[in-house]
Amino acid sequence: MIFHNLKNLEKKELLPGIVGNLIHTDTMTIGYFNISKGAVLPAHSHIHEQVTSLLEGEFEMTVAGETQLLLAGSVATIPANAEHSGKALTDCKVIDVFNPVREDYK
């Protein structure tokens, strides 16, 4: 499918407080997430490159030992296999792009 409407996609809860819609192409996964205030993304790494764009809210993110406060308009580029974690300081809206496809999110 080429065209998508987020309203028509099934929501998936990846972790407590992290819920979103996912679109998969042949080479990437795009996630549109609502993250509840206080939700925690535990430290982890994966083979995927990841680009996280914060649309709304305040999210504290640590990538490879460096911590930044992400505000609306902030973008984090996370290399493959880099350990990263985070915490939502407010309710947040985020777009995550992963390459290659996140088979585990299908």
mmCIF file of the C-alpha atoms, coordinates in Angstrom:
data_MODEL
# 
_entry.id   MODEL 
# 
loop_
_atom_site.group_PDB 
_atom_site.id 
_atom_site.type_symbol 
_atom_site.label_atom_id 
_atom_site.label_alt_id 
_atom_site.label_comp_id 
_atom_site.label_asym_id 
_atom_site.label_entity_id 
_atom_site.label_seq_id 
_atom_site.pdbx_PDB_ins_code 
_atom_site.Cartn_x 
_atom_site.Cartn_y 
_atom_site.Cartn_z 
_atom_site.occupancy 
_atom_site.B_iso_or_equiv 
_atom_site.pdbx_formal_charge 
_atom_site.auth_seq_id 
_atom_site.auth_comp_id 
_atom_site.auth_asym_id 
_atom_site.auth_atom_id 
_atom_site.pdbx_PDB_model_num 
ATOM 1   C CA . MET A 1 1   ? 0.000  0.000  0.000  1.00 0.00 ? 1   MET A CA 1 
ATOM 2   C CA . ILE A 1 2   ? 1.291  3.462  -0.873 1.00 0.00 ? 2   ILE A CA 1 
ATOM 3   C CA . PHE A 1 3   ? -1.156 5.669  1.019  1.00 0.00 ? 3   PHE A CA 1 
ATOM 4   C CA . HIS A 1 4   ? -1.957 5.319  4.713  1.00 0.00 ? 4   HIS A CA 1 
ATOM 5   C CA . ASN A 1 5   ? -4.225 7.033  7.210  1.00 0.00 ? 5   ASN A CA 1 
ATOM 6   C CA . LEU A 1 6   ? -3.074 6.739  10.810 1.00 0.00 ? 6   LEU A CA 1 
ATOM 7   C CA . LYS A 1 7   ? -6.701 6.655  11.959 1.00 0.00 ? 7   LYS A CA 1 
ATOM 8   C CA . ASN A 1 8   ? -7.139 3.351  10.116 1.00 0.00 ? 8   ASN A CA 1 
ATOM 9   C CA . LEU A 1 9   ? -4.021 1.632  11.473 1.00 0.00 ? 9   LEU A CA 1 
ATOM 10  C CA . GLU A 1 10  ? -4.071 -0.638 14.504 1.00 0.00 ? 10  GLU A CA 1 
ATOM 11  C CA . LYS A 1 11  ? -2.452 0.904  17.579 1.00 0.00 ? 11  LYS A CA 1 
ATOM 12  C CA . LYS A 1 12  ? 0.326  -1.056 19.232 1.00 0.00 ? 12  LYS A CA 1 
ATOM 13  C CA . GLU A 1 13  ? 1.640  -0.607 22.782 1.00 0.00 ? 13  GLU A CA 1 
ATOM 14  C CA . LEU A 1 14  ? 5.383  -1.211 22.664 1.00 0.00 ? 14  LEU A CA 1 
ATOM 15  C CA . LEU A 1 15  ? 5.952  -0.509 26.349 1.00 0.00 ? 15  LEU A CA 1 
ATOM 16  C CA . PRO A 1 16  ? 3.714  0.838  29.128 1.00 0.00 ? 16  PRO A CA 1 
ATOM 17  C CA . GLY A 1 17  ? 2.801  4.392  28.118 1.00 0.00 ? 17  GLY A CA 1 
ATOM 18  C CA . ILE A 1 18  ? 4.285  4.120  24.604 1.00 0.00 ? 18  ILE A CA 1 
ATOM 19  C CA . VAL A 1 19  ? 1.503  3.563  22.063 1.00 0.00 ? 19  VAL A CA 1 
ATOM 20  C CA . GLY A 1 20  ? 1.502  4.176  18.345 1.00 0.00 ? 20  GLY A CA 1 
ATOM 21  C CA . ASN A 1 21  ? 0.830  3.294  14.760 1.00 0.00 ? 21  ASN A CA 1 
ATOM 22  C CA . LEU A 1 22  ? 3.440  1.600  12.607 1.00 0.00 ? 22  LEU A CA 1 
ATOM 23  C CA . ILE A 1 23  ? 4.016  1.631  8.856  1.00 0.00 ? 23  ILE A CA 1 
ATOM 24  C CA . HIS A 1 24  ? 6.449  -0.838 7.304  1.00 0.00 ? 24  HIS A CA 1 
ATOM 25  C CA . THR A 1 25  ? 8.040  -0.535 3.870  1.00 0.00 ? 25  THR A CA 1 
ATOM 26  C CA . ASP A 1 26  ? 10.560 -2.874 2.271  1.00 0.00 ? 26  ASP A CA 1 
ATOM 27  C CA . THR A 1 27  ? 13.468 -1.054 3.933  1.00 0.00 ? 27  THR A CA 1 
ATOM 28  C CA . MET A 1 28  ? 12.177 0.878  6.950  1.00 0.00 ? 28  MET A CA 1 
ATOM 29  C CA . THR A 1 29  ? 9.651  1.140  9.745  1.00 0.00 ? 29  THR A CA 1 
ATOM 30  C CA . ILE A 1 30  ? 8.013  4.428  10.695 1.00 0.00 ? 30  ILE A CA 1 
ATOM 31  C CA . GLY A 1 31  ? 6.343  4.757  14.081 1.00 0.00 ? 31  GLY A CA 1 
ATOM 32  C CA . TYR A 1 32  ? 3.965  7.530  15.123 1.00 0.00 ? 32  TYR A CA 1 
ATOM 33  C CA . PHE A 1 33  ? 3.939  7.367  18.930 1.00 0.00 ? 33  PHE A CA 1 
ATOM 34  C CA . ASN A 1 34  ? 2.097  8.995  21.792 1.00 0.00 ? 34  ASN A CA 1 
ATOM 35  C CA . ILE A 1 35  ? 4.179  8.704  24.944 1.00 0.00 ? 35  ILE A CA 1 
ATOM 36  C CA . SER A 1 36  ? 2.582  9.341  28.325 1.00 0.00 ? 36  SER A CA 1 
ATOM 37  C CA . LYS A 1 37  ? 4.259  11.533 30.920 1.00 0.00 ? 37  LYS A CA 1 
ATOM 38  C CA . GLY A 1 38  ? 6.525  9.380  33.080 1.00 0.00 ? 38  GLY A CA 1 
ATOM 39  C CA . ALA A 1 39  ? 6.857  6.561  30.540 1.00 0.00 ? 39  ALA A CA 1 
ATOM 40  C CA . VAL A 1 40  ? 10.343 5.072  30.531 1.00 0.00 ? 40  VAL A CA 1 
ATOM 41  C CA . LEU A 1 41  ? 12.269 3.676  27.569 1.00 0.00 ? 41  LEU A CA 1 
ATOM 42  C CA . PRO A 1 42  ? 14.758 1.289  29.222 1.00 0.00 ? 42  PRO A CA 1 
ATOM 43  C CA . ALA A 1 43  ? 18.360 1.233  28.018 1.00 0.00 ? 43  ALA A CA 1 
ATOM 44  C CA . HIS A 1 44  ? 18.660 -0.983 24.956 1.00 0.00 ? 44  HIS A CA 1 
ATOM 45  C CA . SER A 1 45  ? 20.312 -1.247 21.546 1.00 0.00 ? 45  SER A CA 1 
ATOM 46  C CA . HIS A 1 46  ? 19.394 -2.801 18.209 1.00 0.00 ? 46  HIS A CA 1 
ATOM 47  C CA . ILE A 1 47  ? 20.805 -3.298 14.742 1.00 0.00 ? 47  ILE A CA 1 
ATOM 48  C CA . HIS A 1 48  ? 18.606 -0.535 13.325 1.00 0.00 ? 48  HIS A CA 1 
ATOM 49  C CA . GLU A 1 49  ? 19.598 3.033  12.655 1.00 0.00 ? 49  GLU A CA 1 
ATOM 50  C CA . GLN A 1 50  ? 16.948 5.229  14.259 1.00 0.00 ? 50  GLN A CA 1 
ATOM 51  C CA . VAL A 1 51  ? 15.866 8.822  13.782 1.00 0.00 ? 51  VAL A CA 1 
ATOM 52  C CA . THR A 1 52  ? 13.618 10.189 16.534 1.00 0.00 ? 52  THR A CA 1 
ATOM 53  C CA . SER A 1 53  ? 11.741 13.448 15.892 1.00 0.00 ? 53  SER A CA 1 
ATOM 54  C CA . LEU A 1 54  ? 9.927  15.046 18.816 1.00 0.00 ? 54  LEU A CA 1 
ATOM 55  C CA . LEU A 1 55  ? 6.764  16.800 17.645 1.00 0.00 ? 55  LEU A CA 1 
ATOM 56  C CA . GLU A 1 56  ? 5.328  17.758 21.058 1.00 0.00 ? 56  GLU A CA 1 
ATOM 57  C CA . GLY A 1 57  ? 6.417  17.586 24.678 1.00 0.00 ? 57  GLY A CA 1 
ATOM 58  C CA . GLU A 1 58  ? 9.668  17.158 26.583 1.00 0.00 ? 58  GLU A CA 1 
ATOM 59  C CA . PHE A 1 59  ? 11.632 13.906 26.403 1.00 0.00 ? 59  PHE A CA 1 
ATOM 60  C CA . GLU A 1 60  ? 14.949 13.230 28.110 1.00 0.00 ? 60  GLU A CA 1 
ATOM 61  C CA . MET A 1 61  ? 17.032 10.915 25.933 1.00 0.00 ? 61  MET A CA 1 
ATOM 62  C CA . THR A 1 62  ? 20.418 9.342  26.470 1.00 0.00 ? 62  THR A CA 1 
ATOM 63  C CA . VAL A 1 63  ? 22.352 8.015  23.468 1.00 0.00 ? 63  VAL A CA 1 
ATOM 64  C CA . ALA A 1 64  ? 25.774 6.408  23.903 1.00 0.00 ? 64  ALA A CA 1 
ATOM 65  C CA . GLY A 1 65  ? 26.152 8.027  27.332 1.00 0.00 ? 65  GLY A CA 1 
ATOM 66  C CA . GLU A 1 66  ? 25.148 11.555 26.244 1.00 0.00 ? 66  GLU A CA 1 
ATOM 67  C CA . THR A 1 67  ? 21.904 12.935 27.687 1.00 0.00 ? 67  THR A CA 1 
ATOM 68  C CA . GLN A 1 68  ? 19.848 15.686 26.044 1.00 0.00 ? 68  GLN A CA 1 
ATOM 69  C CA . LEU A 1 69  ? 16.472 17.231 26.700 1.00 0.00 ? 69  LEU A CA 1 
ATOM 70  C CA . LEU A 1 70  ? 14.453 16.954 23.494 1.00 0.00 ? 70  LEU A CA 1 
ATOM 71  C CA . LEU A 1 71  ? 11.829 19.629 22.880 1.00 0.00 ? 71  LEU A CA 1 
ATOM 72  C CA . ALA A 1 72  ? 9.413  20.061 19.978 1.00 0.00 ? 72  ALA A CA 1 
ATOM 73  C CA . GLY A 1 73  ? 11.503 20.219 16.814 1.00 0.00 ? 73  GLY A CA 1 
ATOM 74  C CA . SER A 1 74  ? 14.423 18.227 18.271 1.00 0.00 ? 74  SER A CA 1 
ATOM 75  C CA . VAL A 1 75  ? 15.774 15.284 16.309 1.00 0.00 ? 75  VAL A CA 1 
ATOM 76  C CA . ALA A 1 76  ? 18.053 12.521 17.599 1.00 0.00 ? 76  ALA A CA 1 
ATOM 77  C CA . THR A 1 77  ? 19.966 10.319 15.161 1.00 0.00 ? 77  THR A CA 1 
ATOM 78  C CA . ILE A 1 78  ? 20.866 7.025  16.792 1.00 0.00 ? 78  ILE A CA 1 
ATOM 79  C CA . PRO A 1 79  ? 23.481 4.828  15.127 1.00 0.00 ? 79  PRO A CA 1 
ATOM 80  C CA . ALA A 1 80  ? 22.970 1.080  14.822 1.00 0.00 ? 80  ALA A CA 1 
ATOM 81  C CA . ASN A 1 81  ? 23.886 -0.773 18.030 1.00 0.00 ? 81  ASN A CA 1 
ATOM 82  C CA . ALA A 1 82  ? 24.158 2.430  20.122 1.00 0.00 ? 82  ALA A CA 1 
ATOM 83  C CA . GLU A 1 83  ? 22.696 2.028  23.598 1.00 0.00 ? 83  GLU A CA 1 
ATOM 84  C CA . HIS A 1 84  ? 19.882 4.494  24.225 1.00 0.00 ? 84  HIS A CA 1 
ATOM 85  C CA . SER A 1 85  ? 17.153 5.177  26.781 1.00 0.00 ? 85  SER A CA 1 
ATOM 86  C CA . GLY A 1 86  ? 14.693 7.894  27.683 1.00 0.00 ? 86  GLY A CA 1 
ATOM 87  C CA . LYS A 1 87  ? 11.916 9.249  29.852 1.00 0.00 ? 87  LYS A CA 1 
ATOM 88  C CA . ALA A 1 88  ? 8.902  11.377 28.957 1.00 0.00 ? 88  ALA A CA 1 
ATOM 89  C CA . LEU A 1 89  ? 8.860  14.455 31.193 1.00 0.00 ? 89  LEU A CA 1 
ATOM 90  C CA . THR A 1 90  ? 5.491  15.457 29.697 1.00 0.00 ? 90  THR A CA 1 
ATOM 91  C CA . ASP A 1 91  ? 3.059  13.799 27.305 1.00 0.00 ? 91  ASP A CA 1 
ATOM 92  C CA . CYS A 1 92  ? 4.905  13.551 23.975 1.00 0.00 ? 92  CYS A CA 1 
ATOM 93  C CA . LYS A 1 93  ? 4.295  12.916 20.287 1.00 0.00 ? 93  LYS A CA 1 
ATOM 94  C CA . VAL A 1 94  ? 7.189  11.313 18.455 1.00 0.00 ? 94  VAL A CA 1 
ATOM 95  C CA . ILE A 1 95  ? 7.989  9.987  15.000 1.00 0.00 ? 95  ILE A CA 1 
ATOM 96  C CA . ASP A 1 96  ? 10.609 7.217  14.916 1.00 0.00 ? 96  ASP A CA 1 
ATOM 97  C CA . VAL A 1 97  ? 12.135 5.962  11.676 1.00 0.00 ? 97  VAL A CA 1 
ATOM 98  C CA . PHE A 1 98  ? 14.090 2.695  11.690 1.00 0.00 ? 98  PHE A CA 1 
ATOM 99  C CA . ASN A 1 99  ? 16.287 1.175  9.002  1.00 0.00 ? 99  ASN A CA 1 
ATOM 100 C CA . PRO A 1 100 ? 16.152 -1.737 8.276  1.00 0.00 ? 100 PRO A CA 1 
ATOM 101 C CA . VAL A 1 101 ? 12.556 -2.787 8.943  1.00 0.00 ? 101 VAL A CA 1 
ATOM 102 C CA . ARG A 1 102 ? 11.683 -3.619 12.564 1.00 0.00 ? 102 ARG A CA 1 
ATOM 103 C CA . GLU A 1 103 ? 10.431 -7.164 12.019 1.00 0.00 ? 103 GLU A CA 1 
ATOM 104 C CA . ASP A 1 104 ? 9.803  -7.389 15.778 1.00 0.00 ? 104 ASP A CA 1 
ATOM 105 C CA . TYR A 1 105 ? 7.244  -4.560 15.485 1.00 0.00 ? 105 TYR A CA 1 
ATOM 106 C CA . LYS A 1 106 ? 5.156  -6.302 12.812 1.00 0.00 ? 106 LYS A CA 1 
# 
